[in-house]
């Protein structure tokens, strides 16, 4: 997660994320412009909660024979400044 935050620091705009995704070859999966109440649990789990604004889901890496995807959800506040990034890994099964 620290590597992601060096590229898109806390306080960045959604536009900055879009630019970084394009430059780094990340696949933005969801552009959800709904506003989510601050503190609402996110489906990623593990204590990931919304920050009072929009969210963006991205795939930042895919690798392996049984594809492992590293996904990040970018949580913005009501002013569309990045407040938190949550990361999870999933692996496809046979």
C-alpha positions as CSV (number, residue, x, y, z in Angstrom):
1,X,0.0,0.0,0.0
2,X,2.9,2.4,0.7
3,X,4.0,2.1,-2.9
4,X,0.5,3.1,-4.1
5,X,0.4,6.1,-1.7
6,X,3.8,7.3,-3.0
7,X,2.2,7.5,-6.5
8,X,-1.2,8.8,-5.3
9,X,-0.7,10.5,-1.9
10,X,-3.5,11.1,0.7
11,X,-5.3,14.3,-0.2
12,X,-5.0,13.7,-4.0
13,X,-8.0,14.2,-6.3
14,X,-9.8,11.5,-8.3
15,X,-8.3,13.1,-11.4
16,X,-4.8,12.5,-10.0
17,X,-5.8,8.8,-9.5
18,X,-7.1,8.6,-13.1
19,X,-3.8,10.0,-14.4
20,X,-1.7,7.6,-12.3
21,X,-3.8,4.6,-13.3
22,X,-3.3,5.4,-17.0
23,X,0.5,6.0,-16.5
24,X,1.0,2.8,-14.5
25,X,-1.3,0.5,-16.5
26,X,-3.8,0.0,-13.7
27,X,-7.3,-1.1,-14.7
28,X,-9.9,1.1,-13.1
29,X,-12.8,-1.2,-12.7
30,X,-15.5,1.0,-11.2
31,X,-16.2,4.7,-11.4
32,X,-18.8,5.1,-8.7
33,X,-19.8,8.7,-8.2
34,X,-22.3,8.0,-5.5
35,X,-21.5,9.6,-2.2
36,X,-21.1,7.1,0.6
37,X,-21.6,8.0,4.2
38,X,-18.4,8.3,6.2
39,X,-17.6,5.1,8.2
40,X,-19.8,2.8,6.1
41,X,-18.1,-0.7,5.9
42,X,-16.8,-1.4,2.4
43,X,-17.3,-4.8,0.8
44,X,-13.5,-5.3,0.9
45,X,-13.8,-6.0,4.6
46,X,-10.9,-6.0,7.1
47,X,-12.0,-2.7,8.6
48,X,-12.1,-0.8,5.3
49,X,-14.7,2.0,5.7
50,X,-15.8,4.8,3.3
51,X,-14.6,8.3,3.9
52,X,-17.7,10.3,3.1
53,X,-17.4,10.6,-0.7
54,X,-16.9,8.7,-3.9
55,X,-14.9,5.5,-4.4
56,X,-12.8,4.0,-7.2
57,X,-11.9,0.3,-7.5
58,X,-8.8,-0.6,-9.5
59,X,-6.6,-3.7,-10.3
60,X,-3.0,-2.7,-9.7
61,X,-1.4,-6.0,-10.5
62,X,-2.2,-9.5,-11.9
63,X,0.2,-12.4,-11.9
64,X,0.6,-16.2,-11.6
65,X,-0.7,-19.3,-13.2
66,X,-3.9,-19.2,-11.2
67,X,-4.3,-15.5,-11.6
68,X,-3.8,-13.5,-8.5
69,X,-5.2,-10.0,-8.6
70,X,-4.2,-7.2,-6.3
71,X,-7.1,-4.8,-6.1
72,X,-7.3,-1.4,-4.4
73,X,-10.3,0.7,-3.4
74,X,-9.6,4.4,-3.2
75,X,-11.8,6.2,-0.7
76,X,-12.4,9.9,-1.1
77,X,-14.0,12.4,1.2
78,X,-16.9,14.8,0.4
79,X,-14.5,17.2,-1.3
80,X,-13.1,14.4,-3.4
81,X,-9.7,14.3,-1.7
82,X,-8.2,10.8,-1.2
83,X,-8.5,9.7,2.5
84,X,-7.8,6.0,2.5
85,X,-6.7,3.1,0.3
86,X,-7.6,-0.5,1.0
87,X,-5.9,-3.4,-0.7
88,X,-6.9,-7.0,-1.1
89,X,-5.6,-10.0,-3.1
90,X,-7.8,-12.6,-4.7
91,X,-6.7,-15.8,-6.6
92,X,-8.8,-17.6,-9.2
93,X,-9.4,-21.2,-8.4
94,X,-9.9,-24.2,-10.7
